[in-house]
Every structure is written in structure tokens, then in C-alpha cells.
Amino acid sequence: MAKFKYKKPENHVKKRSELSPAIKQTLLESIREQWPEHPRYNGMANFWLGIHRSLLNGSHQLANGFEALLDTPPSEVQDALNAAKLQQFGNHLISQLHHHHEIEDHNYFPQFIQLYPNMEHAINLLDGDHQVLHQALEDTQLALVDLVAQKPIDRDMIAQVAKGSRELEKIITRHLWDEEEIIIPILLEHG
């Protein structure tokens, strides 16, 4: 099997718009719209999708929260930031994503490669996504700390954090969609 190159545009989470044909051809055949009808759907597959929905919702709320601060009068930004608890919310989302990825990387992905060696590139793609996400999460966490430490809070910094949060949401959305395309059929097959 050829060496997998994550940084190629068709593989990198920040550049791809869908899974590449080379990855798709290694996946189990499955139609997303039919997943809920599968007899094993209400086990791990539905649980996994529920976690993903929660992470997607959290990333969307975080980005929206910071964008809302941009419309807040400067004299009210600190109070609005405290009331929205965006730092705590962001830290919780970051913690949840790290925990979810640790479980996948250490428990599930090695088992999936053993079951389906031909899917190794697909799993490596997800692992590459996790590394990119880890860096994006770290950057977001540092930006949150810097933002909250400012007195008064700089509007340019809010704009920067809002932009970073929206980019994080975009990465999370792409990654989770593609992860589901790769992983959910395995979970449906093996319960």
C-alpha cells in the first residue's frame, strides 16, 4: 500500500470538500439516509452521531457567541462576555473534542484497521484531521485566555477570535461529516 499523504489538498481537512475517490473506494457501502433504518443503528452508531451533533452544536454556538460580541456596544462587551460564559463554554467544547478524539485514536481506530486493513488510509486521514483539530483547538483556547485577560477588551481581538471560532466550526463540520462516512458503516456492521 502506498504511503498516505495527508497534506495533499484532497486529504487535508482545511482544503477538501469531500472524501477523495481513493478514500471512498475503500469504505463499506452504505447510504447515509438509510442508517436510521439499520437494525444496529440504535447502538454505537446512534450514540456516536449524538456526540457529533453535540460537538457541531457547540462549535456553532461558540462562533455565534463571539460574532454577537462584535455587535455589542464597547462599554457592554465585558459584561456580555461574562454573561455568555464564552470562555467556559469554549473550554468545555475543547475538552469534549479532545476526549472524543483520544477515545477514537486509542480504542476504536486501531480496532477498525485490524478489521479492515484496506481502510488504513481512511483512518490515517481521520488521524491527520485530529492533529489539525488539536492545533486549532489549542489556538482557540489561547485566544480565549488572551481575550478574557484584556481590560478593556479590544474589538480587533474579538473579531480575530470570532473568525478563529468560525474557522474551527468549519474544520469540525468537515471532519465529523467525513468521519461519519468512514466509521458509521463499520459500527452498523459490527454493532
C-alpha positions as CSV (number, residue, x, y, z in Angstrom):
1,M,0.0,0.0,0.0
2,A,1.4,3.4,-0.9
3,K,2.2,5.9,1.8
4,F,-0.7,8.1,2.8
5,K,0.0,11.8,2.2
6,Y,-2.3,13.9,4.4
7,K,-1.1,17.3,3.3
8,K,-2.4,16.7,-0.3
9,P,-5.3,19.1,-0.9
10,E,-7.8,16.2,-1.4
11,N,-6.9,14.9,2.0
12,H,-6.4,17.9,4.2
13,V,-9.4,18.9,6.3
14,K,-9.0,22.6,5.6
15,K,-8.8,22.0,1.9
16,R,-11.1,19.1,1.0
17,S,-14.8,19.5,0.2
18,E,-15.5,15.7,0.5
19,L,-13.7,12.4,0.8
20,S,-11.5,11.7,-2.2
21,P,-12.4,8.9,-4.6
22,A,-9.4,6.9,-3.5
23,I,-10.7,7.0,0.1
24,K,-14.3,6.4,-0.8
25,Q,-13.5,3.2,-2.7
26,T,-12.1,1.6,0.5
27,L,-15.2,2.3,2.6
28,L,-18.0,-0.1,3.3
29,E,-21.0,0.5,1.1
30,S,-23.7,2.5,3.0
31,I,-26.3,5.1,2.3
32,R,-26.4,7.8,5.0
33,E,-30.1,8.4,4.7
34,Q,-30.7,4.7,5.4
35,W,-28.6,4.5,8.5
36,P,-31.6,5.0,10.9
37,E,-33.3,2.0,9.4
38,H,-30.5,-0.3,10.1
39,P,-31.2,-2.9,12.9
40,R,-27.9,-1.9,14.7
41,Y,-28.4,1.9,14.4
42,N,-29.6,2.4,17.9
43,G,-26.4,1.1,19.4
44,M,-23.0,2.7,19.0
45,A,-23.8,4.3,15.6
46,N,-26.6,6.5,17.1
47,F,-24.5,7.2,20.2
48,W,-21.6,8.3,18.0
49,L,-23.8,10.5,15.9
50,G,-25.3,12.1,19.0
51,I,-21.9,13.0,20.3
52,H,-21.1,14.6,16.9
53,R,-24.4,16.5,16.9
54,S,-23.5,17.9,20.3
55,L,-20.0,18.9,19.1
56,L,-21.4,20.6,16.0
57,N,-23.9,22.5,18.0
58,G,-21.3,23.6,20.5
59,S,-18.9,24.8,17.8
60,H,-21.8,26.7,16.1
61,Q,-22.9,28.3,19.4
62,L,-19.3,29.4,20.2
63,A,-18.8,31.0,16.8
64,N,-22.2,32.7,17.0
65,G,-21.5,33.9,20.5
66,F,-18.3,35.7,19.5
67,E,-19.9,37.2,16.4
68,A,-22.6,38.6,18.6
69,L,-20.0,40.3,20.7
70,L,-19.0,42.3,17.7
71,D,-22.4,44.0,17.7
72,T,-22.2,44.7,21.4
73,P,-21.5,48.3,22.4
74,P,-17.9,48.6,23.7
75,S,-19.0,49.6,27.2
76,E,-21.0,46.4,27.5
77,V,-18.6,43.9,25.9
78,Q,-17.0,42.7,29.2
79,D,-20.4,42.1,30.8
80,A,-21.7,40.4,27.7
81,L,-18.6,38.1,27.6
82,N,-19.0,37.2,31.2
83,A,-22.8,36.7,30.8
84,A,-22.4,34.5,27.8
85,K,-19.7,32.4,29.6
86,L,-17.9,32.0,26.3
87,Q,-14.6,31.1,27.8
88,Q,-16.1,28.4,29.9
89,F,-18.2,27.2,27.0
90,G,-15.2,27.2,24.7
91,N,-13.1,25.3,27.2
92,H,-15.8,22.7,27.7
93,L,-16.1,22.2,23.9
94,I,-12.4,21.9,23.5
95,S,-12.2,19.4,26.4
96,Q,-15.0,17.3,24.9
97,L,-13.4,17.3,21.4
98,H,-10.0,16.2,22.9
99,H,-11.7,13.4,25.0
100,H,-13.7,12.2,22.0
101,H,-10.6,12.1,19.8
102,E,-8.5,10.3,22.4
103,I,-11.0,7.5,22.6
104,E,-11.1,7.2,18.9
105,D,-7.4,7.3,18.4
106,H,-6.5,4.8,21.1
107,N,-9.5,2.5,21.2
108,Y,-11.5,2.5,18.0
109,F,-9.2,3.3,15.1
110,P,-6.7,0.6,15.8
111,Q,-9.5,-2.0,16.0
112,F,-11.0,-0.7,12.8
113,I,-7.7,-1.0,10.9
114,Q,-7.4,-4.6,12.2
115,L,-10.9,-5.4,10.9
116,Y,-10.5,-3.5,7.6
117,P,-6.8,-3.1,6.7
118,N,-7.8,-1.6,3.3
119,M,-9.3,1.3,5.2
120,E,-5.9,2.3,6.7
121,H,-5.7,5.4,4.6
122,A,-9.2,6.5,5.6
123,I,-8.3,6.1,9.3
124,N,-5.0,7.9,8.7
125,L,-7.0,10.7,7.2
126,L,-9.1,11.0,10.4
127,D,-5.9,10.9,12.5
128,G,-4.5,13.7,10.4
129,D,-7.7,15.7,10.9
130,H,-7.3,15.1,14.7
131,Q,-3.8,16.7,14.6
132,V,-5.1,19.7,12.7
133,L,-8.0,20.0,15.0
134,H,-5.8,19.7,18.1
135,Q,-3.8,22.7,16.9
136,A,-6.9,24.7,16.0
137,L,-8.3,23.9,19.5
138,E,-5.1,24.9,21.2
139,D,-5.1,28.2,19.2
140,T,-8.7,28.8,20.2
141,Q,-8.0,28.2,23.8
142,L,-5.0,30.5,23.9
143,A,-7.1,33.2,22.1
144,L,-9.9,32.8,24.7
145,V,-7.4,33.3,27.5
146,D,-5.9,36.3,25.9
147,L,-9.3,37.9,25.1
148,V,-10.6,37.5,28.7
149,A,-7.4,38.9,30.1
150,Q,-7.8,42.2,28.2
151,K,-9.2,45.1,30.1
152,P,-10.8,46.8,28.2
153,I,-11.4,44.1,25.6
154,D,-10.1,45.1,22.2
155,R,-12.7,44.8,19.3
156,D,-10.0,43.6,16.9
157,M,-9.2,40.8,19.3
158,I,-12.9,39.9,19.4
159,A,-13.0,39.9,15.6
160,Q,-10.0,37.7,15.5
161,V,-11.5,35.2,18.0
162,A,-14.8,35.2,16.1
163,K,-13.0,34.5,12.9
164,G,-11.0,31.7,14.5
165,S,-14.1,30.2,16.1
166,R,-15.9,30.2,12.7
167,E,-12.9,28.5,11.1
168,L,-12.8,25.9,13.9
169,E,-16.5,25.3,13.3
170,K,-15.8,24.7,9.6
171,I,-13.0,22.2,10.4
172,I,-15.1,20.4,12.9
173,T,-18.1,20.2,10.5
174,R,-16.0,18.8,7.6
175,H,-14.1,16.3,9.8
176,L,-17.2,15.0,11.6
177,W,-19.2,14.5,8.3
178,D,-16.3,12.6,6.8
179,E,-15.7,10.6,9.9
180,E,-19.3,9.5,9.9
181,E,-19.0,8.4,6.3
182,I,-16.0,6.2,7.3
183,I,-16.9,5.0,10.7
184,I,-20.7,4.7,10.9
185,P,-20.9,1.9,8.4
186,I,-18.4,-0.1,10.4
187,L,-20.4,0.5,13.6
188,L,-23.6,-0.7,11.8
189,E,-21.8,-3.8,10.6
190,H,-20.3,-4.7,13.9
191,G,-22.8,-3.1,16.4
